[in-house]
Amino acid sequence: MTVLITGRSREGVEHSARSDLLGHTIVFVLVNGFLWAQDIALGDGVDYVWQVTVPWAVGLGAHAATALRRGG
């Protein structure tokens, strides 16, 4: 017996590089905004939030560079 595994149907769903970048940017702003507010509200200033924001910003920058270069 053979089982064929297929992915979900993506008919009618268009994803461009720019829309994926927009989604990535929105999540980045929301999550980092929450983390910054939480870190500052804990009272000792900025402690850990840099360890999340800086690497993620580098990744977002790379995503932006590739998405905008493709023009999509």
C-alpha positions as a Markdown table, in Angstrom:
| # | Residue | x | y | z |
|---|---|---|---|---|
| 1 | Met | 0.0 | 0.0 | 0.0 |
| 2 | Thr | 1.4 | 3.4 | -1.0 |
| 3 | Val | 0.6 | 6.5 | 1.0 |
| 4 | Leu | 1.0 | 9.9 | -0.8 |
| 5 | Ile | 1.6 | 12.8 | 1.5 |
| 6 | Thr | 0.9 | 16.2 | 0.0 |
| 7 | Gly | 1.0 | 19.7 | 1.4 |
| 8 | Arg | -1.9 | 22.0 | 1.8 |
| 9 | Ser | -3.5 | 23.5 | -1.2 |
| 10 | Arg | -2.2 | 27.1 | -1.7 |
| 11 | Glu | -4.5 | 28.0 | -4.5 |
| 12 | Gly | -5.4 | 31.7 | -4.5 |
| 13 | Val | -2.9 | 32.5 | -1.8 |
| 14 | Glu | -0.1 | 34.8 | -3.0 |
| 15 | His | 2.9 | 35.6 | -0.8 |
| 16 | Ser | 5.4 | 38.1 | -2.0 |
| 17 | Ala | 8.8 | 38.7 | -0.5 |
| 18 | Arg | 7.5 | 42.2 | 0.7 |
| 19 | Ser | 4.5 | 40.8 | 2.4 |
| 20 | Asp | 6.6 | 38.2 | 4.2 |
| 21 | Leu | 9.0 | 41.1 | 5.2 |
| 22 | Leu | 6.0 | 43.1 | 6.5 |
| 23 | Gly | 4.9 | 40.2 | 8.6 |
| 24 | His | 8.4 | 39.8 | 10.0 |
| 25 | Thr | 8.7 | 43.5 | 10.8 |
| 26 | Ile | 5.3 | 43.6 | 12.6 |
| 27 | Val | 6.2 | 40.6 | 14.8 |
| 28 | Phe | 9.7 | 42.1 | 15.5 |
| 29 | Val | 8.1 | 45.4 | 16.6 |
| 30 | Leu | 5.4 | 43.8 | 18.8 |
| 31 | Val | 7.6 | 41.3 | 20.5 |
| 32 | Asn | 10.5 | 43.7 | 21.0 |
| 33 | Gly | 8.2 | 46.4 | 22.2 |
| 34 | Phe | 6.8 | 44.1 | 24.8 |
| 35 | Leu | 10.3 | 42.9 | 25.9 |
| 36 | Trp | 11.7 | 46.5 | 26.2 |
| 37 | Ala | 8.7 | 47.6 | 28.2 |
| 38 | Gln | 9.0 | 44.5 | 30.5 |
| 39 | Asp | 12.8 | 44.9 | 30.9 |
| 40 | Ile | 12.5 | 48.6 | 31.8 |
| 41 | Ala | 9.5 | 48.0 | 34.1 |
| 42 | Leu | 11.5 | 45.5 | 36.2 |
| 43 | Gly | 13.3 | 48.5 | 37.6 |
| 44 | Asp | 17.0 | 47.9 | 36.9 |
| 45 | Gly | 17.0 | 49.6 | 33.5 |
| 46 | Val | 17.9 | 47.6 | 30.4 |
| 47 | Asp | 19.4 | 44.2 | 31.3 |
| 48 | Tyr | 18.7 | 41.4 | 28.8 |
| 49 | Val | 16.7 | 42.9 | 26.0 |
| 50 | Trp | 19.8 | 43.7 | 23.9 |
| 51 | Gln | 20.5 | 40.0 | 23.6 |
| 52 | Val | 17.2 | 39.5 | 21.8 |
| 53 | Thr | 16.9 | 42.7 | 19.8 |
| 54 | Val | 20.3 | 43.0 | 18.2 |
| 55 | Pro | 20.6 | 39.5 | 16.7 |
| 56 | Trp | 17.0 | 39.7 | 15.6 |
| 57 | Ala | 17.5 | 43.1 | 14.0 |
| 58 | Val | 20.5 | 41.7 | 12.1 |
| 59 | Gly | 18.3 | 38.9 | 10.8 |
| 60 | Leu | 15.5 | 41.3 | 9.9 |
| 61 | Gly | 18.0 | 43.5 | 8.1 |
| 62 | Ala | 19.2 | 40.5 | 6.1 |
| 63 | His | 15.6 | 39.6 | 5.3 |
| 64 | Ala | 14.9 | 43.1 | 4.2 |
| 65 | Ala | 18.0 | 43.2 | 1.9 |
| 66 | Thr | 17.1 | 40.0 | 0.2 |
| 67 | Ala | 13.4 | 40.8 | -0.1 |
| 68 | Leu | 14.1 | 44.3 | -1.6 |
| 69 | Arg | 16.8 | 43.0 | -3.9 |
| 70 | Arg | 14.4 | 40.5 | -5.4 |
| 71 | Gly | 11.8 | 43.3 | -5.8 |
| 72 | Gly | 9.0 | 41.0 | -4.7 |
